[in-house]
Amino acid sequence: MTFCYDDETDVLHIAFEANAGPCLFVETASGAILRIERGTNTLIGATIPYFIRKLKDGSLVMPELATTSMPSDFMQKVLAQQPW
C-alpha cells in the first residue's frame, strides 16, 4: 500500500495494489474516487479530495471503504504519513 499526498491540491491518493489491469473509476457519494480493477472487481486505489480539510473539520467519511477488505493497519499507515 502506498500513499501520495498533494499538499497544493489537498488530495490523498492511496494505492492498495501496485499493479492492476484495466480499471473503472467510480465517484462515491462522499466525493472519493475509487479505482476498481475490471477483471477482478477488486478495489485497487482511492483518491480523496480535500483530505486535510475533511480530516480537520471531522467530515472525512468513507463508508465505501468500510465495506471492502482493508488491511488492519490502514488508518495507522494513513496517519503515519502526516503530510499535514
N, CA, C and O atoms as a GROMACS GRO file, in nm:
protein
  336
    1MET      N    1   0.085  -0.116   0.000
    1MET     CA    2   0.000   0.000   0.000
    1MET      C    3   0.090   0.123   0.000
    1MET      O    4   0.186   0.131   0.077
    2THR      N    5   0.058   0.217  -0.088
    2THR     CA    6   0.135   0.341  -0.092
    2THR      C    7   0.041   0.460  -0.084
    2THR      O    8  -0.076   0.453  -0.122
    3PHE      N    9   0.095   0.571  -0.034
    3PHE     CA   10   0.020   0.694  -0.017
    3PHE      C   11   0.094   0.806  -0.089
    3PHE      O   12   0.217   0.812  -0.087
    4CYS      N   13   0.019   0.894  -0.151
    4CYS     CA   14   0.077   1.013  -0.213
    4CYS      C   15  -0.016   1.129  -0.181
    4CYS      O   16  -0.130   1.133  -0.225
    5TYR      N   17   0.036   1.224  -0.104
    5TYR     CA   18  -0.044   1.341  -0.069
    5TYR      C   19   0.007   1.461  -0.145
    5TYR      O   20   0.126   1.489  -0.145
    6ASP      N   21  -0.084   1.533  -0.211
    6ASP     CA   22  -0.050   1.655  -0.284
    6ASP      C   23  -0.099   1.772  -0.200
    6ASP      O   24  -0.219   1.799  -0.194
    7ASP      N   25  -0.005   1.842  -0.137
    7ASP     CA   26  -0.046   1.950  -0.046
    7ASP      C   27  -0.094   2.075  -0.119
    7ASP      O   28  -0.161   2.159  -0.058
    8GLU      N   29  -0.062   2.089  -0.246
    8GLU     CA   30  -0.112   2.204  -0.321
    8GLU      C   31  -0.261   2.191  -0.351
    8GLU      O   32  -0.332   2.292  -0.354
    9THR      N   33  -0.307   2.070  -0.372
    9THR     CA   34  -0.448   2.048  -0.406
    9THR      C   35  -0.526   1.981  -0.293
    9THR      O   36  -0.647   1.964  -0.304
   10ASP      N   37  -0.457   1.943  -0.184
   10ASP     CA   38  -0.518   1.874  -0.070
   10ASP      C   39  -0.588   1.746  -0.114
   10ASP      O   40  -0.705   1.722  -0.082
   11VAL      N   41  -0.514   1.664  -0.188
   11VAL     CA   42  -0.567   1.537  -0.237
   11VAL      C   43  -0.476   1.425  -0.190
   11VAL      O   44  -0.354   1.432  -0.203
   12LEU      N   45  -0.537   1.319  -0.134
   12LEU     CA   46  -0.464   1.200  -0.094
   12LEU      C   47  -0.496   1.088  -0.191
   12LEU      O   48  -0.612   1.054  -0.213
   13HIS      N   49  -0.390   1.031  -0.250
   13HIS     CA   50  -0.404   0.915  -0.338
   13HIS      C   51  -0.353   0.794  -0.261
   13HIS      O   52  -0.245   0.797  -0.203
   14ILE      N   53  -0.432   0.687  -0.260
   14ILE     CA   54  -0.394   0.563  -0.192
   14ILE      C   55  -0.397   0.451  -0.295
   14ILE      O   56  -0.496   0.432  -0.365
   15ALA      N   57  -0.285   0.378  -0.305
   15ALA     CA   58  -0.279   0.261  -0.393
   15ALA      C   59  -0.272   0.138  -0.305
   15ALA      O   60  -0.177   0.120  -0.229
   16PHE      N   61  -0.373   0.053  -0.316
   16PHE     CA   62  -0.376  -0.071  -0.238
   16PHE      C   63  -0.296  -0.179  -0.309
   16PHE      O   64  -0.238  -0.267  -0.244
   17GLU      N   65  -0.291  -0.173  -0.441
   17GLU     CA   66  -0.218  -0.269  -0.523
   17GLU      C   67  -0.126  -0.192  -0.618
   17GLU      O   68  -0.166  -0.088  -0.672
   18ALA      N   69  -0.005  -0.242  -0.636
   18ALA     CA   70   0.090  -0.173  -0.723
   18ALA      C   71   0.056  -0.192  -0.871
   18ALA      O   72   0.070  -0.098  -0.950
   19ASN      N   73   0.012  -0.310  -0.908
   19ASN     CA   74  -0.018  -0.340  -1.048
   19ASN      C   75  -0.163  -0.379  -1.063
   19ASN      O   76  -0.221  -0.447  -0.978
   20ALA      N   77  -0.220  -0.334  -1.172
   20ALA     CA   78  -0.360  -0.369  -1.198
   20ALA      C   79  -0.385  -0.368  -1.348
   20ALA      O   80  -0.311  -0.306  -1.425
   21GLY      N   81  -0.488  -0.438  -1.386
   21GLY     CA   82  -0.531  -0.436  -1.525
   21GLY      C   83  -0.618  -0.313  -1.548
   21GLY      O   84  -0.615  -0.218  -1.470
   22PRO      N   85  -0.696  -0.316  -1.654
   22PRO     CA   86  -0.788  -0.204  -1.682
   22PRO      C   87  -0.882  -0.181  -1.563
   22PRO      O   88  -0.931  -0.275  -1.501
   23CYS      N   89  -0.904  -0.053  -1.534
   23CYS     CA   90  -0.984  -0.018  -1.416
   23CYS      C   91  -1.102   0.072  -1.450
   23CYS      O   92  -1.102   0.144  -1.549
   24LEU      N   93  -1.202   0.063  -1.364
   24LEU     CA   94  -1.313   0.158  -1.364
   24LEU      C   95  -1.283   0.262  -1.257
   24LEU      O   96  -1.221   0.231  -1.156
   25PHE      N   97  -1.326   0.384  -1.279
   25PHE     CA   98  -1.314   0.488  -1.179
   25PHE      C   99  -1.455   0.530  -1.140
   25PHE      O  100  -1.534   0.572  -1.224
   26VAL      N  101  -1.485   0.518  -1.011
   26VAL     CA  102  -1.620   0.543  -0.962
   26VAL      C  103  -1.615   0.653  -0.856
   26VAL      O  104  -1.543   0.641  -0.757
   27GLU      N  105  -1.692   0.759  -0.878
   27GLU     CA  106  -1.702   0.864  -0.777
   27GLU      C  107  -1.811   0.826  -0.678
   27GLU      O  108  -1.922   0.789  -0.716
   28THR      N  109  -1.779   0.835  -0.550
   28THR     CA  110  -1.873   0.796  -0.445
   28THR      C  111  -1.952   0.916  -0.396
   28THR      O  112  -1.921   1.030  -0.430
   29ALA      N  113  -2.053   0.889  -0.316
   29ALA     CA  114  -2.135   0.997  -0.259
   29ALA      C  115  -2.052   1.088  -0.169
   29ALA      O  116  -2.085   1.205  -0.153
   30SER      N  117  -1.946   1.035  -0.110
   30SER     CA  118  -1.861   1.116  -0.022
   30SER      C  119  -1.759   1.198  -0.099
   30SER      O  120  -1.684   1.275  -0.040
   31GLY      N  121  -1.755   1.181  -0.232
   31GLY     CA  122  -1.664   1.259  -0.315
   31GLY      C  123  -1.533   1.189  -0.346
   31GLY      O  124  -1.452   1.241  -0.423
   32ALA      N  125  -1.509   1.072  -0.289
   32ALA     CA  126  -1.388   0.997  -0.320
   32ALA      C  127  -1.401   0.933  -0.457
   32ALA      O  128  -1.511   0.910  -0.507
   33ILE      N  129  -1.287   0.904  -0.516
   33ILE     CA  130  -1.285   0.834  -0.644
   33ILE      C  131  -1.218   0.700  -0.620
   33ILE      O  132  -1.102   0.693  -0.579
   34LEU      N  133  -1.291   0.593  -0.646
   34LEU     CA  134  -1.240   0.457  -0.626
   34LEU      C  135  -1.193   0.401  -0.758
   34LEU      O  136  -1.258   0.419  -0.861
   35ARG      N  137  -1.079   0.334  -0.755
   35ARG     CA  138  -1.024   0.268  -0.874
   35ARG      C  139  -1.046   0.118  -0.855
   35ARG      O  140  -0.990   0.057  -0.763
   36ILE      N  141  -1.127   0.059  -0.944
   36ILE     CA  142  -1.166  -0.081  -0.931
   36ILE      C  143  -1.123  -0.157  -1.055
   36ILE      O  144  -1.158  -0.120  -1.168
   37GLU      N  145  -1.045  -0.263  -1.034
   37GLU     CA  146  -0.998  -0.344  -1.146
   37GLU      C  147  -1.117  -0.417  -1.208
   37GLU      O  148  -1.192  -0.485  -1.139
   38ARG      N  149  -1.133  -0.403  -1.338
   38ARG     CA  150  -1.248  -0.462  -1.408
   38ARG      C  151  -1.251  -0.613  -1.400
   38ARG      O  152  -1.357  -0.670  -1.372
   39GLY      N  153  -1.141  -0.680  -1.425
   39GLY     CA  154  -1.139  -0.825  -1.433
   39GLY      C  155  -1.168  -0.896  -1.302
   39GLY      O  156  -1.227  -1.004  -1.300
   40THR      N  157  -1.127  -0.834  -1.191
   40THR     CA  158  -1.143  -0.900  -1.061
   40THR      C  159  -1.243  -0.830  -0.970
   40THR      O  160  -1.279  -0.884  -0.865
   41ASN      N  161  -1.289  -0.711  -1.010
   41ASN     CA  162  -1.379  -0.630  -0.928
   41ASN      C  163  -1.316  -0.599  -0.791
   41ASN      O  164  -1.385  -0.592  -0.690
   42THR      N  165  -1.182  -0.580  -0.792
   42THR     CA  166  -1.106  -0.553  -0.671
   42THR      C  167  -1.076  -0.404  -0.658
   42THR      O  168  -1.041  -0.339  -0.757
   43LEU      N  169  -1.090  -0.352  -0.538
   43LEU     CA  170  -1.054  -0.213  -0.512
   43LEU      C  171  -0.902  -0.201  -0.517
   43LEU      O  172  -0.832  -0.264  -0.438
   44ILE      N  173  -0.853  -0.121  -0.610
   44ILE     CA  174  -0.709  -0.106  -0.632
   44ILE      C  175  -0.657   0.022  -0.569
   44ILE      O  176  -0.543   0.027  -0.523
   45GLY      N  177  -0.739   0.127  -0.566
   45GLY     CA  178  -0.694   0.254  -0.511
   45GLY      C  179  -0.810   0.348  -0.482
   45GLY      O  180  -0.925   0.322  -0.520
   46ALA      N  181  -0.777   0.456  -0.414
   46ALA     CA  182  -0.876   0.559  -0.382
   46ALA      C  183  -0.810   0.695  -0.386
   46ALA      O  184  -0.693   0.710  -0.350
   47THR      N  185  -0.884   0.793  -0.430
   47THR     CA  186  -0.839   0.932  -0.430
   47THR      C  187  -0.938   1.010  -0.346
   47THR      O  188  -1.059   1.004  -0.369
   48ILE      N  189  -0.886   1.084  -0.249
   48ILE     CA  190  -0.971   1.158  -0.156
   48ILE      C  191  -0.941   1.308  -0.169
   48ILE      O  192  -0.840   1.355  -0.118
   49PRO      N  193  -1.028   1.383  -0.239
   49PRO     CA  194  -1.009   1.528  -0.248
   49PRO      C  195  -1.042   1.596  -0.116
   49PRO      O  196  -1.125   1.547  -0.038
   50TYR      N  197  -0.978   1.709  -0.091
   50TYR     CA  198  -0.998   1.789   0.031
   50TYR      C  199  -0.969   1.708   0.157
   50TYR      O  200  -1.037   1.722   0.259
   51PHE      N  201  -0.867   1.621   0.150
   51PHE     CA  202  -0.839   1.527   0.258
   51PHE      C  203  -0.814   1.596   0.392
   51PHE      O  204  -0.880   1.564   0.491
   52ILE      N  205  -0.721   1.690   0.398
   52ILE     CA  206  -0.686   1.755   0.525
   52ILE      C  207  -0.803   1.839   0.576
   52ILE      O  208  -0.833   1.838   0.695
   53ARG      N  209  -0.868   1.911   0.486
   53ARG     CA  210  -0.983   1.991   0.526
   53ARG      C  211  -1.090   1.903   0.592
   53ARG      O  212  -1.143   1.938   0.698
   54LYS      N  213  -1.120   1.790   0.529
   54LYS     CA  214  -1.220   1.698   0.584
   54LYS      C  215  -1.172   1.635   0.714
   54LYS      O  216  -1.251   1.616   0.807
   55LEU      N  217  -1.044   1.603   0.721
   55LEU     CA  218  -0.988   1.544   0.842
   55LEU      C  219  -0.997   1.641   0.960
   55LEU      O  220  -1.032   1.602   1.071
   56LYS      N  221  -0.964   1.767   0.934
   56LYS     CA  222  -0.965   1.868   1.041
   56LYS      C  223  -1.106   1.905   1.086
   56LYS      O  224  -1.130   1.926   1.205
   57ASP      N  225  -1.201   1.913   0.991
   57ASP     CA  226  -1.336   1.955   1.032
   57ASP      C  227  -1.427   1.837   1.069
   57ASP      O  228  -1.544   1.856   1.100
   58GLY      N  229  -1.372   1.716   1.063
   58GLY     CA  230  -1.448   1.598   1.105
   58GLY      C  231  -1.543   1.543   1.002
   58GLY      O  232  -1.627   1.459   1.033
   59SER      N  233  -1.532   1.590   0.877
   59SER     CA  234  -1.627   1.545   0.774
   59SER      C  235  -1.571   1.434   0.686
   59SER      O  236  -1.632   1.398   0.585
   60LEU      N  237  -1.455   1.378   0.721
   60LEU     CA  238  -1.397   1.269   0.643
   60LEU      C  239  -1.474   1.140   0.672
   60LEU      O  240  -1.453   1.075   0.774
   61VAL      N  241  -1.561   1.104   0.579
   61VAL     CA  242  -1.644   0.985   0.592
   61VAL      C  243  -1.633   0.907   0.462
   61VAL      O  244  -1.654   0.962   0.354
   62MET      N  245  -1.599   0.780   0.473
   62MET     CA  246  -1.588   0.697   0.354
   62MET      C  247  -1.647   0.559   0.381
   62MET      O  248  -1.573   0.462   0.393
   63PRO      N  249  -1.779   0.550   0.390
   63PRO     CA  250  -1.841   0.420   0.416
   63PRO      C  251  -1.811   0.316   0.308
   63PRO      O  252  -1.818   0.196   0.334
   64GLU      N  253  -1.777   0.363   0.187
   64GLU     CA  254  -1.746   0.270   0.079
   64GLU      C  255  -1.623   0.186   0.112
   64GLU      O  256  -1.616   0.068   0.076
   65LEU      N  257  -1.528   0.244   0.181
   65LEU     CA  258  -1.407   0.169   0.217
   65LEU      C  259  -1.432   0.073   0.331
   65LEU      O  260  -1.363  -0.028   0.344
   66ALA      N  261  -1.530   0.102   0.414
   66ALA     CA  262  -1.560   0.014   0.527
   66ALA      C  263  -1.616  -0.119   0.480
   66ALA      O  264  -1.610  -0.218   0.553
   67THR      N  265  -1.669  -0.124   0.359
   67THR     CA  266  -1.726  -0.248   0.310
   67THR      C  267  -1.627  -0.330   0.229
   67THR      O  268  -1.661  -0.437   0.178
   68THR      N  269  -1.504  -0.281   0.217
   68THR     CA  270  -1.401  -0.355   0.143
   68THR      C  271  -1.305  -0.420   0.240
   68THR      O  272  -1.307  -0.393   0.360
   69SER      N  273  -1.224  -0.506   0.188
   69SER     CA  274  -1.125  -0.574   0.271
   69SER      C  275  -1.004  -0.483   0.288
   69SER      O  276  -0.920  -0.474   0.199
   70MET      N  277  -0.996  -0.417   0.402
   70MET     CA  278  -0.888  -0.322   0.430
   70MET      C  279  -0.786  -0.386   0.522
   70MET      O  280  -0.823  -0.464   0.610
   71PRO      N  281  -0.658  -0.354   0.504
   71PRO     CA  282  -0.558  -0.402   0.600
   71PRO      C  283  -0.589  -0.350   0.740
   71PRO      O  284  -0.640  -0.238   0.755
   72SER      N  285  -0.560  -0.428   0.840
   72SER     CA  286  -0.592  -0.389   0.978
   72SER      C  287  -0.518  -0.263   1.021
   72SER      O  288  -0.563  -0.193   1.111
   73ASP      N  289  -0.404  -0.234   0.959
   73ASP     CA  290  -0.325  -0.117   0.998
   73ASP      C  291  -0.345   0.001   0.902
   73ASP      O  292  -0.261   0.091   0.896
   74PHE      N  293  -0.455   0.001   0.827
   74PHE     CA  294  -0.479   0.105   0.727
   74PHE      C  295  -0.473   0.246   0.787
   74PHE      O  296  -0.397   0.330   0.738
   75MET      N  297  -0.551   0.273   0.890
   75MET     CA  298  -0.554   0.409   0.946
   75MET      C  299  -0.419   0.447   1.007
   75MET      O  300  -0.379   0.563   0.999
   76GLN      N  301  -0.349   0.354   1.068
   76GLN     CA  302  -0.218   0.384   1.124
   76GLN      C  303  -0.123   0.426   1.013
   76GLN      O  304  -0.043   0.518   1.031
   77LYS      N  305  -0.130   0.360   0.898
   77LYS     CA  306  -0.044   0.396   0.786
   77LYS      C  307  -0.081   0.533   0.730
   77LYS      O  308   0.008   0.611   0.694
   78VAL      N  309  -0.210   0.562   0.721
   78VAL     CA  310  -0.253   0.694   0.673
   78VAL      C  311  -0.201   0.804   0.764
   78VAL      O  312  -0.142   0.901   0.719
   79LEU      N  313  -0.223   0.786   0.893
   79LEU     CA  314  -0.184   0.890   0.989
   79LEU      C  315  -0.033   0.899   1.005
   79LEU      O  316   0.018   1.006   1.039
   80ALA      N  317   0.040   0.792   0.982
   80ALA     CA  318   0.186   0.794   0.994
   80ALA      C  319   0.249   0.880   0.883
   80ALA      O  320   0.361   0.928   0.900
   81GLN      N  321   0.180   0.899   0.773
   81GLN     CA  322   0.233   0.981   0.663
   81GLN      C  323   0.244   1.127   0.704
   81GLN      O  324   0.339   1.194   0.664
   82GLN      N  325   0.153   1.175   0.780
   82GLN     CA  326   0.147   1.311   0.836
   82GLN      C  327   0.204   1.420   0.746
   82GLN      O  328   0.298   1.488   0.787
   83PRO      N  329   0.152   1.437   0.627
   83PRO     CA  330   0.199   1.547   0.542
   83PRO      C  331   0.145   1.681   0.592
   83PRO      O  332   0.190   1.787   0.548
   84TRP      N  333   0.052   1.677   0.680
   84TRP     CA  334  -0.014   1.796   0.728
   84TRP      C  335   0.050   1.839   0.855
   84TRP      O  336   0.009   1.939   0.914
   0.00000   0.00000   0.00000
